[in-house]
Amino acid sequence: MDNPATAPLPAYSGPASTEDQQYWLDVAWRSLLAEEGLGDLEARIQADEVDVATVVDVVTAAARRVLRNPDGNQAEAGSIDDFQESWKKADSTEDVYFTSAELRRLKPVGQWVGGFSGSAKYC
């Protein structure tokens, strides 16, 4: 099955080309297929056991995280004449990742048990 998420990303206004967007969407798709606990995601999509739009949302969200800071920059600075500016990026991306909430949306029915409803990065 091909990646259901395709570039250009809706409402994306960053500097990445359509080719770069599709590259990260494909990386996110392959990463999602490798995630444990989701069963055979491709088969579940084809059997209508998981909504393909939800899968696209999850793949797109992971790609957007990378595209926000594709080089993983920790800090940047710039100046023009006597004006200086610096900022630190909050989410230096070193890998494609999925939040706990995103993964829960894709798990087979009845597989998630617990009281935690937040999201956290994994390493």
Backbone torsions as a table, in degrees:
resi	resn	phi	psi	omega
1	MET	NA	137.5	177.6
2	ASP	-78.9	160.8	176.5
3	ASN	-58.9	123.9	179.4
4	PRO	-74.8	-15.0	-179.9
5	ALA	-96.2	125.9	-178.5
6	THR	-128.9	149.1	177.9
7	ALA	-79.6	156.1	3.0
8	PRO	-78.3	149.9	179.1
9	LEU	-68.8	130.3	177.7
10	PRO	-60.4	137.2	176.1
11	ALA	62.6	17.0	177.3
12	TYR	-85.8	129.4	-178.4
13	SER	-123.4	14.6	-179.0
14	GLY	-78.2	-178.7	-174.8
15	PRO	-83.3	-6.1	-175.2
16	ALA	-70.0	137.2	177.6
17	SER	-69.6	167.1	177.1
18	THR	-59.7	-37.2	179.4
19	GLU	-65.4	-42.6	177.7
20	ASP	-65.3	-40.5	177.8
21	GLN	-60.1	-46.6	-178.8
22	GLN	-65.6	-37.3	177.4
23	TYR	-56.9	-49.2	-178.0
24	TRP	-71.6	-30.9	172.9
25	LEU	-63.1	-41.3	178.9
26	ASP	-68.0	-38.9	175.9
27	VAL	-62.4	-44.2	179.7
28	ALA	-63.8	-40.5	178.7
29	TRP	-61.5	-48.4	179.4
30	ARG	-63.3	-38.3	178.8
31	SER	-65.5	-39.6	179.0
32	LEU	-65.3	-40.1	178.3
33	LEU	-63.6	-27.3	-179.0
34	ALA	-85.3	-9.5	-179.1
35	GLU	-65.6	137.8	176.5
36	GLU	-80.1	153.2	174.3
37	GLY	88.8	-1.1	-179.7
38	LEU	-101.3	-2.1	-176.8
39	GLY	68.6	-162.9	176.3
40	ASP	-81.5	91.8	-173.0
41	LEU	-60.0	-40.8	179.3
42	GLU	-61.7	-44.8	179.4
43	ALA	-65.8	-38.1	179.5
44	ARG	-67.0	-34.4	176.4
45	ILE	-66.1	-47.5	-178.5
46	GLN	-64.5	-29.1	178.9
47	ALA	-89.1	7.5	-178.5
48	ASP	58.0	32.9	176.4
49	GLU	-88.8	-14.5	175.9
50	VAL	-140.1	139.6	-177.4
51	ASP	-72.0	123.6	-178.1
52	VAL	-62.7	-31.4	177.9
53	ALA	-64.6	-35.6	176.9
54	THR	-67.3	-40.2	176.7
55	VAL	-61.4	-45.1	178.4
56	VAL	-60.7	-41.9	178.0
57	ASP	-58.4	-44.4	-178.0
58	VAL	-68.0	-45.1	179.4
59	VAL	-63.4	-43.6	-179.8
60	THR	-64.3	-41.8	179.6
61	ALA	-61.7	-41.7	179.1
62	ALA	-65.6	-41.4	178.6
63	ALA	-66.1	-39.8	178.3
64	ARG	-61.1	-37.7	179.3
65	ARG	-60.1	-39.7	178.4
66	VAL	-71.2	-43.2	-176.4
67	LEU	-67.7	-22.8	176.0
68	ARG	-65.1	-30.6	-177.5
69	ASN	-152.4	69.5	-171.9
70	PRO	-65.0	-25.1	-179.1
71	ASP	-92.0	-4.0	-179.1
72	GLY	68.2	29.8	-179.0
73	ASN	-63.5	134.7	177.1
74	GLN	-87.9	-36.7	-177.6
75	ALA	-150.5	149.5	176.6
76	GLU	-138.5	155.2	178.1
77	ALA	-147.6	153.5	177.4
78	GLY	-153.8	159.9	178.1
79	SER	-152.2	148.7	173.2
80	ILE	-135.3	119.9	-176.1
81	ASP	52.9	-117.4	-178.8
82	ASP	-98.5	4.0	177.6
83	PHE	-91.0	128.2	177.3
84	GLN	-125.1	146.8	-179.3
85	GLU	-144.8	141.3	173.9
86	SER	-144.7	153.9	178.9
87	TRP	-153.6	155.5	177.6
88	LYS	-117.5	130.5	-179.5
89	LYS	-81.7	135.2	-174.1
90	ALA	-76.8	-28.7	-174.6
91	ASP	-124.2	80.2	177.1
92	SER	-71.5	118.8	-174.1
93	THR	-92.1	123.0	175.5
94	GLU	-116.0	-9.0	-177.7
95	ASP	-160.6	157.0	171.4
96	VAL	-75.9	131.6	177.8
97	TYR	-141.0	162.5	179.5
98	PHE	-122.0	140.8	178.0
99	THR	-76.0	163.0	177.3
100	SER	-59.7	-40.0	-179.8
101	ALA	-63.9	-40.3	179.0
102	GLU	-63.9	-44.3	-179.5
103	LEU	-65.9	-37.4	178.6
104	ARG	-60.8	-37.5	-178.9
105	ARG	-62.9	-22.1	-175.6
106	LEU	-105.0	-5.7	-179.1
107	LYS	-70.7	151.0	175.8
108	PRO	-59.6	149.4	-178.1
109	VAL	-55.5	133.9	177.2
110	GLY	81.5	0.3	-177.6
111	GLN	-85.3	-29.2	-178.8
112	TRP	-88.5	125.0	177.9
113	VAL	-131.9	131.1	178.6
114	GLY	153.7	171.0	-177.4
115	GLY	-107.4	-3.5	-178.8
116	PHE	-79.7	126.7	-178.8
117	SER	-117.6	4.1	-179.5
118	GLY	-86.4	-173.3	178.8
119	SER	-123.6	148.1	176.8
120	ALA	-149.1	143.6	175.4
121	LYS	-68.5	152.8	171.7
122	TYR	-117.3	160.2	-178.9
123	CYS	-102.6	NA	NA
